[in-house]
Amino acid sequence: MSRLPAIEGRQLVRILQKLGFEIIRTKGSHVRMKAKDGRITTVPVHSKKILPKGLLRKIIRVDLEMELKEFMDIYSKLK
């Protein structure tokens, strides 16, 4: 299995927007996003900080309801 990339919060927000998620609110340094099918996630956007691997894995598996390989394929195409 390929390793998860080092992604900043802003990068993940842009990727999610390309996947159809919309920003529904911003509170402090956290961006809340929602897809049309009802999936919701919160992404911390701290200046120039890489998201921890565990948090990124949780967002992909639980919030996006995707397999890691599927996300990696999408990430490599959008990069």
C-alpha positions as CSV (number, residue, x, y, z in Angstrom):
1,M,0.0,0.0,0.0
2,S,1.3,3.5,-0.8
3,R,2.0,5.9,2.0
4,L,-0.2,8.8,2.8
5,P,1.1,12.1,1.4
6,A,2.1,15.0,3.6
7,I,-0.9,17.4,3.0
8,E,-1.5,20.8,4.5
9,G,-5.0,21.7,5.6
10,R,-5.5,24.2,2.7
11,Q,-4.5,21.5,0.2
12,L,-7.1,19.1,1.6
13,V,-9.8,21.8,1.4
14,R,-9.0,22.4,-2.3
15,I,-9.1,18.6,-3.0
16,L,-12.4,18.3,-1.2
17,Q,-13.8,21.2,-3.2
18,K,-12.9,19.4,-6.4
19,L,-14.7,16.3,-5.0
20,G,-17.9,18.3,-4.6
21,F,-17.6,19.4,-1.0
22,E,-18.6,23.0,-0.1
23,I,-17.5,25.1,2.8
24,I,-20.4,25.6,5.1
25,R,-18.6,27.5,7.9
26,T,-15.3,28.6,9.2
27,K,-14.7,28.9,12.9
28,G,-11.2,29.9,13.9
29,S,-8.8,27.8,12.0
30,H,-11.2,25.0,11.3
31,V,-13.2,24.6,8.1
32,R,-16.4,22.7,8.1
33,M,-17.3,21.1,4.7
34,K,-20.4,19.3,3.4
35,A,-21.0,17.2,0.3
36,K,-24.4,17.1,-1.5
37,D,-24.9,13.6,-0.3
38,G,-24.7,14.6,3.3
39,R,-21.1,13.7,4.2
40,I,-19.6,16.2,6.6
41,T,-16.0,16.8,7.6
42,T,-13.9,19.4,9.5
43,V,-10.4,20.2,8.3
44,P,-8.0,22.1,10.6
45,V,-6.2,24.8,8.5
46,H,-3.2,25.9,10.6
47,S,-0.7,28.0,8.8
48,K,1.7,25.8,6.8
49,K,1.3,22.8,9.2
50,I,1.0,19.3,7.8
51,L,-2.0,17.3,8.9
52,P,-1.2,14.4,11.2
53,K,-1.3,11.1,9.4
54,G,-3.9,9.7,11.8
55,L,-6.2,12.6,11.3
56,L,-5.9,12.4,7.5
57,R,-6.6,8.7,7.6
58,K,-9.7,9.3,9.8
59,I,-11.0,12.0,7.4
60,I,-10.5,9.7,4.4
61,R,-12.0,6.5,5.9
62,V,-14.8,7.8,8.2
63,D,-15.8,11.3,6.9
64,L,-15.3,10.8,3.1
65,E,-16.2,7.1,3.3
66,M,-13.4,6.2,0.9
67,E,-10.7,3.6,0.8
68,L,-7.1,4.9,1.2
69,K,-6.2,3.6,-2.3
70,E,-9.1,5.4,-3.8
71,F,-8.1,8.7,-2.2
72,M,-4.5,8.2,-3.3
73,D,-5.6,7.7,-6.9
74,I,-7.7,10.9,-6.8
75,Y,-4.9,12.8,-5.1
76,S,-2.3,11.8,-7.7
77,K,-4.6,12.9,-10.5
78,L,-5.4,16.3,-8.9
79,K,-1.9,17.0,-7.7
